[in-house]
Amino acid sequence: MDIIFLEELRAETWIGIYPREKAMPQTVEISLQIGVSTASAGASDDIRDTVDYSVVVDRLRADLAAVHFNLIEALAEHVASYVLETFAVHWVRVSVAKLGMMPGVKRVGVIIERSL
């Protein structure tokens, strides 16, 4: 199994349980490791034979901008399901972090792994 990765993708989404969090979208940071064979793309040198990470980024940003989550765990599950179903990959590891939510803490988050 090969891994395509995207690190520290910033996206806007509606997330949180507190009134101040529900007042406006927040920026979250997402990192993905996507398990898929890259052998075909390596042989053909053709983007159609792999996961186009620019498409992943564009679609995730658009999707997350329209959805509200109470918990970061729900957001991570949503991203994992979205990537698995939309891009027909075998496995995904998703890291999601909220930035600057607590004094003295750079970010808080969760990491999950899911497979088909």
C-alpha positions, 0 to 999 in steps of 0.5 A: 500500500502506498500513501499520498499525503496532504499536510496542514490543509487549512479549511473553513467550517462551522464547528463548535458547541459554544455560542461564540463558535457558532457565530462564525466559521472557524479555520481548521487544519487537516492532514491526510494520509491516503492509502492507495496503490500508486503503481499505475500512476508511476508507470503511466505518469498520468494523473488519471491513474492516481488521486489528484490531490488538488481535487481532494483539496478543492472538494473538501474545502467546498464540502466543509464550508457548507456543514456544521459540526458540534465536535471535532470527532464528527468532523474527522469522521465526515472527512474520512468517509468523504475521502473513502467514498469520493475517491475510492481509496482503501484507507485514510488517516485523518488529523483535524485540529482546531487552532488557538482554542485554549490559552497556551495551546497551539491546537487541539485535535484528533487523529483517526484511521478508517478503511473500507 
